[in-house]
Amino acid sequence: MLQKYLTEESLPDEQRQVLTSAYHRLVSRNPTEAWTTGQWMTERPGGSDVSNTETLATYVPEDTTTATGVEGSKLGPWQINGFKWFSSATDSQMTVLLARTPRGVSLFYAPMRRTIQEESHRESELNGIALQRMKNKLGTRALPTAEVELKGMRAWLVGEEGRGTKQIAAILNIARIHNAMSAVGFWGRGLGISRAFAKVRQVGKKRLCDIPAHIKTMAKAHVEYRANLHITAFVVALQGLSEQSSNSPRKTATGESHVIPPLEDANHLLRLLTPVVKGLTSKAAITGLQECMESIGGVGYLENDEPNFNIARLYRDANVLPIWEGTTDMMAEDMYRVVRGKAGKKVMGAIDRWLDMMLLPASGAVAQLRGPQLRNEENTVLRWWRELRNDFVDIEADEFRARGREMMERLGDVVSGALLITDANRDGDSIATKIASNWTKSKTPTSLA
């Protein structure tokens, strides 16, 4: 967000200097220079609905205070007053936040602390910030979250006044993708613990890894995990392409990408799939981690000091993922707005072309990878898409929105299925082929299998 804003030629030199310094500190890998940042949007009236923002920002350029940011940068000409109900990373060096100006909800950057000149020295203090109380959360306890009162916070406007909701969307999309990565990361860690435990834990005279029922349960969990990991990685790749120029080659470390569409289609898929992947992975990770916790018995239920076994902490932390950056139903509603919005036809066309590239027998570069062993699975996924596409277009708006989660899950199945099949076809790996086949069968009603 800052990087994009810094490219604007109309940005005043003084403000450019401040924001450039903040940007370089945010991306720095030097621990003596690097900053972290908070993202303060949530208020009591609106929750995730930032249009109800009550915090006010007033333009006061005549302020003659001698205070500066702790790194020496000038404080902004806007004064912010209000209350943020759920503010994370309160131990960071800066924050971005929304506040209302006469032109509407706007986006601001502010340092957490400022220095003021005393008689003989400079003193550091919070930048108009008062921490009211810390939140007592179920999980993510290592991340301090507080109710924050703002009185005279000095800040810089980021972007156009009154356009904060749109500008924060870029951060929300990144945060939703990060949310999905956290979900599969927690889940993958839990599965790793479960696998290691199964190799050493004995029940009777057998290790867990030698008991068929246990292996079947773990295998099913790993298949689900693989599908969620693939769709998450795909959305990450789409995000990466969207941040490049239109002339950037669609290549991976091993050569031309067989799954990434051209830039315009990639942007449409990114807009559609970001809420989908956030909504689906966050719920799946909770279910998956519960299975991991159960798989190691009482040890899994304990709050272990040793991270090697602490699935309970992973489970607690994962429960915030369906809530952060919008609940599951909000993600389904966002998907509805994309499908039925102004760009809906272009979005549908982008999916059509991508699935053709991935699954149709005569589709260019991907066709040469395709073998006959997964042809039935390819046809199954294409049938899923035809049925879902008809529902996307034909059903009434109220029914679509009421069935939002179901529609989102079906779209996730289509995309995950295409990715699993292409992954298996890429090198003919027998395990990947078995995973793609078993996953597709698990999602197909028995009468249609």
Order of alpha helices (4+ residues) and beta strands (2+ residues): alpha-alpha-beta-beta-beta-beta-beta-beta-beta-beta-beta-beta-alpha-beta-beta-alpha-beta-beta-alpha-alpha-alpha-alpha-alpha-alpha-alpha-alpha-alpha-alpha
